[in-house]
Amino acid sequence: VRVLDVMQDAFVEEVESVISPRLDKIETQAKKTGSDARLLLQRAGKENRPTLQANLAAIDLTLRAVRIYRNQLAAILREIQQRNSDLEEMRDIAENTYAVLVISTDVAKMIRESTRQAAFINRFELPPLQLYKNQELREAFRSLEAQLGAGG
């Protein structure tokens, strides 16, 4: 989508900055050359008239071709600009879809990872708590009492 957008923009730029100015120049030159040919025709001898008339016919054809070509280019540009507008919408939707894909994939990855970690952690079981009877201290205390009772 982006490639087509760039191609369309490049074509519009080419028409506007290169082709149209060139056609303007050609049209101006053709009109001047036609004026020159008409002046020459007024004073030309009989033998040169056919050449100048052919030149005028070629200039007229050139000017008609320039007008038709301009009209064709204008129609093409309108069509491309309409398609470009549609394309920009498609590009925006495609970029939005990609963003949705990225965040959705990220969430799915997080879910898979945390589920895997939780399953790993859940495999470990703590032993049941046992009642602490403090047996060692009781025996040490009894021994101490016995020593104090025997010595006192």
Summary of the structure (lengths in Angstrom):
residues: 152
radius of gyration: 46.9
end to end distance: 101.1
largest distance: 160.9
contacts: 324
relative contact order: 0.07
helix: 88%
strand: 0%
